Amino acid sequence: MIDNQHIEFSIILEFIYKNSGLDFSVYRHSMIERRMGKRLSSLNIDSYLHYLDYLKNHSEEMTALLDVLTINVTRFFRNTFTFEYIATHILPKIISKKKSSNNNQLRIWSAGCSTGEEPYSIAILINEILEKEGLDFNTMIFATDIDKKALQSAHKAVYSFENIKNVKYELLKKYFFDRNDSYILKPGIKQMVSFSQFDMLNKNTMIPSESIYGEFDIVFCRNLLIYINPLSHNRIFEKLCFSLVKNGILVLGKTETTASEFTRKFEDVTGMCNIYKKR
Ligand SMILES: C[S@@+](CC[C@H](N)C(=O)[O-])C[C@H]1O[C@@H](n2cnc3c(N)ncnc32)[C@H](O)[C@@H]1O
């Protein structure tokens, strides 16, 4: 990118940040350029400067731009290694500990759940374990996002091949109906997840009100921090830390780590896939 273009591009990122609170300057610029380029071509606009003018004068364009920056991108069993580790090490340990103390409640929060693939993947894993062990647990999975449209789609639970391509064949057969190239999640798994709107940056709420008292055994907050200015990360970590039980598990995205002030409050469990235990 030549210098002028670079400056104009940065001004657009600044404008997005001021108007949406989403900081794309910490995201890969090549990816944003490519996706923003799609908006420019569909509007027949030939420079970032003209696009900035357009953005300022057409408030609906911000929604269209955020849509192409696809902050909702997700899929079932995203980062398969993380889910493998949770299935083989984390969940069995938590379940066995609860079993020995006659506690049959599992409480999980997926914060920034997008269109539902993450909480539904967790529900499938838990169902598999409970079924194999012949256990009857009361599993509550609270899934939240700021984006109402994404939550509506999560409720429907109808997915494309792109969304389900990490799902193992046996699980796909067992938990989905295959209809005209769409994969429809079966009701048993859908019922395990409760969706609601919740803003991780809201200063007045620490936990989703649907969960009543928080106290989660596991909290997933993956690929959300990457959109947020690091200066605001503490606000999110306060919620994550508050909402977990002692020794509760926090799962972050592949490129995310705990904010520095919170490092001592969490122990890195694997050293490689961003799974932390609250001290
Ligand atoms: C890339 S998706 C991640 C989905 C899933 N966790 C995953 O890793 O596959 C990021 C999600 O964070 C949500 N999000 C962004 N800012 C948020 C905020 N302040 N509060 C709650 N959710 C937010 C977006 O709407 C989007 O659905």
The ligand as a Gaussian input file, in Angstrom:
#p B3LYP/6-31G(d) Opt

LIG

0 1
 C      -15.419000     -14.296000      15.447000
 S      -16.829000     -14.493000      16.402000
 C      -16.287000     -15.779000      17.483000
 C      -17.285000     -16.911000      17.580000
 C      -16.799000     -18.083000      18.406000
 N      -16.533000     -17.694000      19.774000
 C      -15.582000     -18.714000      17.784000
 O      -14.476000     -18.539000      18.299000
 O      -15.712000     -19.389000      16.774000
 C      -16.794000     -13.072000      17.481000
 C      -18.124000     -12.772000      18.102000
 O      -17.954000     -11.809000      19.128000
 C      -19.104000     -10.993000      19.134000
 N      -18.816000      -9.750000      19.843000
 C      -18.072000      -8.691000      19.419000
 N      -18.063000      -7.746000      20.359000
 C      -18.813000      -8.202000      21.389000
 C      -19.176000      -7.666000      22.658000
 N      -18.765000      -6.460000      23.050000
 N      -19.952000      -8.420000      23.469000
 C      -20.377000      -9.648000      23.082000
 N      -20.072000     -10.204000      21.903000
 C      -19.295000      -9.484000      21.065000
 C      -19.413000     -10.789000      17.659000
 O      -20.742000     -10.392000      17.450000
 C      -19.098000     -12.178000      17.095000
 O      -20.247000     -12.967000      17.004000

